[in-house]
Amino acid sequence: MALKAKRANLKAGPHSKAMIIPAQLEIGKTSSIAANRLLLADVRGEIPPEDLLEFLENCVEPQFWPWYQNKRQDLKEKDEK
């Protein structure tokens, strides 16, 4: 089951920030994350962070930004009509 949510980013000490994970998700004791502007997380901690980072850099980032730019352009063109 996939879900979408918007969460506040919270300060969690001098060197960290936190985002609350939706209660519907099954979680483990730790989470694995890979991040740049986008964040990819395995909230069960089953996937090594190195694998998440490789997937983020090689699959997600290269596909997402052109898709998002086209979507924004389409919305702009609709607004101009």
C-alpha positions in Angstrom: 0.0 0.0 0.0 1.5 3.3 -1.0 0.5 6.6 0.6 1.3 10.2 0.3 1.7 12.8 3.1 3.1 16.2 3.9 5.1 16.4 7.1 6.8 19.2 9.0 10.6 19.1 9.3 11.6 19.4 12.9 14.8 20.3 14.6 16.1 17.4 16.6 19.3 18.6 18.3 22.2 20.7 17.0 23.1 18.4 14.1 19.8 16.7 13.0 16.4 17.2 11.7 13.4 14.9 11.9 10.4 14.0 9.9 7.5 12.1 11.5 6.8 8.8 9.7 3.1 8.1 9.1 1.7 5.6 11.6 0.3 3.4 8.9 3.7 2.3 7.8 5.4 -0.9 9.2 8.7 0.2 10.6 11.9 -1.5 12.0 14.2 -0.4 14.8 16.2 1.7 12.3 15.6 3.2 8.8 18.0 3.3 5.9 18.0 6.6 3.9 19.6 8.1 0.8 19.0 11.7 0.1 19.9 14.7 -2.0 16.9 17.0 -2.6 14.7 13.9 -2.8 14.7 11.5 0.1 14.4 7.7 -0.4 13.9 5.7 2.8 13.5 2.1 3.8 11.7 2.5 7.2 12.2 -1.1 8.0 16.0 -0.8 7.6 16.2 -3.9 5.4 17.9 -2.3 2.4 21.5 -1.1 2.9 21.8 2.7 2.5 24.5 2.2 -0.2 21.9 0.4 -2.3 19.3 3.1 -1.8 21.9 5.8 -2.7 22.9 3.9 -5.9 19.2 3.5 -6.9 18.4 7.2 -6.0 21.4 8.5 -8.1 21.0 6.1 -11.0 17.3 5.6 -11.3 15.2 8.1 -9.4 17.0 11.4 -9.8 17.7 11.1 -13.6 14.0 10.2 -14.3 12.3 12.5 -11.8 13.7 15.9 -12.8 12.8 15.8 -16.5 9.4 14.4 -15.6 8.8 17.2 -13.1 10.0 19.9 -15.5 7.6 18.6 -18.2 4.7 18.6 -15.7 5.4 22.1 -14.6 5.6 23.3 -18.2 2.3 21.6 -19.0 0.6 23.3 -16.0 2.1 26.7 -17.1 0.8 26.2 -20.7 -2.7 25.3 -19.3 -2.7 28.4 -17.1 -1.8 30.6 -20.1 -4.8 29.4 -22.1 
